[in-house]
Amino acid sequence: MNPPYIDLGLIASFSLSLALGLAHAFEPDHLATLRLMKGIRKYLEFGLSHGLGFAVLAVPLVFLFSMDRFLEEVGVAVGTAFAVLLIVQEVTGREFEVSPHGSGVLQGALAVTPSKVLVAALASTVGLIGAVASVLAFIASSTIGMVAAGYA
């Protein structure tokens, strides 16, 4: 009898998406936005609408990346470039985030951050269902983190 198949890629993508979502929640622009809000309902609305904005952008990208090998490679290259940018940002202390001013869906969809790009690139490697699960994990942990940051 064969042992059950465990997709380590899916587990890694899901786990990293959870961790990246939590880290994403504590980015300075989110903390600043949350400081301007009062109450758990506002924190939750911001986190969920921000996540929805990310999903609107990420799910189609993940779908495209998973359908064509070239697009997948582009996604990995972009993810790698943003990872390098993130390292440079941390080492130099300079802010490289490109983001419109606003909150919620618009900020979630249009603010390009390394964590979002990494989640999209990772998710594109595990199939459509795994990709959606990874994006949802990112959104859930990011929202929980934002609510926690709002109370801090």
HUQUIFEN-V337349 format. One line per field, one symbol per residue. ss: DSSP state (@ for helix, = for strand, . for the rest). phi: phi as a letter, one per 30 degrees, with the letter a starting at -180 (. if undefined). burial: + if it has 16 or more other C-alpha atoms within 10 Angstrom, else -. A space follows every 50 residues. Layout:
# HUQUIFEN-V337349
ss: ???
phi: ???
burial: ???
This chain:
# HUQUIFEN-V337349
ss: .......@@@@@@@@@@@@@@@@@@..@@@@@@@@....@@@@@@@@@@@ @@@@@@@@@@@@@@@@@.@@@@@@@@@@@@@@@@@@@@@@@@.....=.. ...@@@@@@@.=.@@@@@@@@@@...@@@@@@@@@@@@@@@@@@@@@@@@ @.
phi: .ddddcdddddddddddddddddddcdeddddddddcbjdddddeddddd dddddedddddddddddbedddddddddedddddedddedddicccdcbd dlbieddddcdcbeddddddddddcciddddddddddddddddddddddd dd
burial: ---------+--++-+++++++++++--++--++--------++-+++++ +++++-+++-++++++----++--++-+++-++-++-------------- --++++++++++++++++++++++++++-++++++++++++++++++-++ --
